[in-house]
Amino acid sequence: MIKVIKVSKRYHDVNAVNDISFSIPRGSVFGFLGPNGAGKTTLIRILTGLIVPDKGHVLFDGQKQDELNMRRIGYLPEERGLYKKMKVGEQTVYLACMKGLTRQVAERRLRQWFEKMNISDWWNKRLDSLSKGMQQKIQFIIATIHHPDILILDEPFSGLDPVNQDILGKEIIELNQTGTTIILSTHDMNSVEQFCNQIVLFDKGSVLLSGKVNEIKLARKSFLYEFCFKQNDELFVNQCNQLGATIVSTNKIGTTFCVKAQFRNEQEAESVLIHTLGQIGLISFREILPSMHDIFVESVIRKSDINL
Amino acid sequence: MNELFLVIHREYIIRVRTISFVLTTVLTPILLSLVVLLPVYFVTKQTDYKPITIGLIDPVQYLKNAFTDSEFVVEPLKNETSDEVKQLVLSDKYEGIIYLNRSDSTFTKIQYYFTKQPSISLIGQIKSAVEKVAIKEKMTTYGINDVDTIINAIKKTVDIELFKVGDDGIQNVGGLIKPLLSIILGLIIYMFVFMFSIRVMRGVLEEKGGRIVELIITSISPVKFMTGKIIGIAMVGLTQIVCWFIIFSVMGVFLPTTSNISSDYPGNFIAQQATSGNINQILININQLDINTVAFSFVFFFIGGYLLYSSIFAAIAAAAKNEEEVGMFSMIITIPLLMAIIVLSSVIISPDSSLSYWFSIIPFTSPVVMMGRIVYGAPMQDILLSMFLLIVTAGTVIWLSGKIYKMKILYAGKKVTMREIISWIKNANK
């Protein structure tokens, strides 16, 4: 369990991080969300010990950050960088050894990783001959090579093509399943939906929102449902109108009619279904929860409005 | 594996295996040696060397004995007509022809006819020989006889022997070797400190440009990393020095010494100058030096100066916004080193003056200036104080540079203000 307790960090007259507190459960995939300049990178640097907070502290299983063995942490920084003129294999062995592995163990594990990521041919290539995406894969391997308890990934998917995004995503899930706590800082809300079970949303150094992804979504549900029918949806639409529900959209996909309707509460949706169930040939219905994208935009804009 | 060792190993190995390292290590001594030895080497191989022959037209034979000690052969000629002189010069039999017109009663002018432009040295030798005869003739007209003896007596120089009186007795400290050694050792320290510090700076700039620093310093403390980098690059430098030493030694075995050079060669004056008497004097002067103190101090101030300056250069590279700023700050930091070189020249004049003393104590100039003073036998308390201050300053600067290096990652691409640097220093213990 990582506890961030009343942490503040100020640069000149800007509060990069302002008195924030939250917890990251062990074994979770925890998302750091926020617009540019929200304080995500500052907080990551505090977690990795690169900078010291002006106030507050971070506890790793009750242990203060400065007492922590940094080898427990794996880190993929946002600003990627490796020695451009070194060969890939030699460089990765060097960086793995810096994380406390012996040369033999480092080389064995790296060979396995290279094979797994299908990049064995790159071992003897100079880094500057590789594309940005390829270099990113190498950096990901370096971040995880020493089997850290906590893996901090700052924008891990930026610059990767969909195929490599899938490869990396699969590895993230695998690492999490083996017990690694993963902190994922990203602007990509699809990644958040796909990987994160908990998040914290910052803006201008303060926490706007934090908690489990499902709970956050449920708390913001707007009783929006989607119904799909075999027959014409006219009867259903009329019934909705009578009950005062709002029809958001109607679509015909092939022979299927789909209606999105927003109700005031769950009972209204239930009532419409009961009244029309035998007559409309219902194929499916589902509740549409707000996406993380919507929650992100709404939260940030709402805070801006309040500040105005 | 120890991280410090890993950093040292990487910094060392990536540099020594580059083509540029191999080329500079091998070619520098070869090229330097060629510059010095090639002319000498060619002379030794020049078996068909013959002294040049110059014709002399001197109807009254005033210059009959003027050229007996010259490095060229002078052949007296008859009083030829100007057309005949022209033919003789063009015939290539003579390098040139000296013509003395005795109608010139003041004897202030001679003429030299040639086809190939004579060297300044040849003209100087002819002029000097003729002047000698002229002086002799004039002195004789004033009634002074035995002119040669008088001239030899006048030419004798006075040697001054210097004796330093100390608690341990009186010591002869004269000779040219001390100022020479003082300058050479000071310059070597200056040159290598500057050269290797620039390498450290380039290394930091590479990491900064490559954005790898954020990854590195989550694995190793910045101070340790900086130390590893500095040691690694110092070892590269030392390797280069050792290689140069070996190459110079090997070349010394195979290349000719001055003793092999034909004694007819006019430029053989170096060998001629190094008479056994001079060599003995040099050896005596070297023996008077406290070799152990000089050798230990040289290594100490070399390493101390390098550590101090390389860490400053590293901090500059870490904190500066761009390469232009790096260049500007480097120039400022180089000023103390340049001042040290300037003061070194006054150390030769007065090794114990206030100027020499203070510049040999201040750590930013002491590696160069104290080295110059030590050759002259600086007091042990001065040497120890200088060493102590250098250790303390170098240690503090390395520690501080490590902190700045760590802090800089937040400021990549941004201008760093003095206020920020002071704030880093204040927070350095956190």
Interface residues (C-beta under 8 A of the other chain):
Chain A: Y11 R45 T48 G49 L50 I51 V52 M70 R71 I73 Y75 P77 E79 R80 G81 L82 Y83 K84 K85 M86 Y94 L95 C97 M98 K99 T102 R103 Q139 I142
Chain B: M1 E3 L6 R10 I14 E206 E207 G210 R211 I212 V213 E214 L215 I216 I217 T218 S219 I220 K406 M407 I409 L410 A412 N427 K430
